[in-house]
């Protein structure tokens, strides 16, 4: 499974992105990410409608490929479904921790 994550916007308008090859992660870490994708029911999430934009709010783009499936969603911070929030939070932390180039 491959996860591509991007967060844009915010006060400074900074972009943060990461691509995670879940199959290359240590077992427990890979299992945790897979569980978050399953718990979010990512491939079956109803279409997310963007609500009103929050000034300086974040925008998220998330693509997941795996098991013969591929889906991309884009969502504003104010419209994130509760079940998707843990996955986006985890990916935000991973993106922050990666070395800057």
Secondary structure by P-SEA (a helix, b strand, c coil): cbbbbbbcccccbbbbbbccccccccaaaaaaaaaaaaaaccccccccccccccccbbbbbbbbbcccbbbbbbbccccccccaaaaaaaaaaaaaacccc
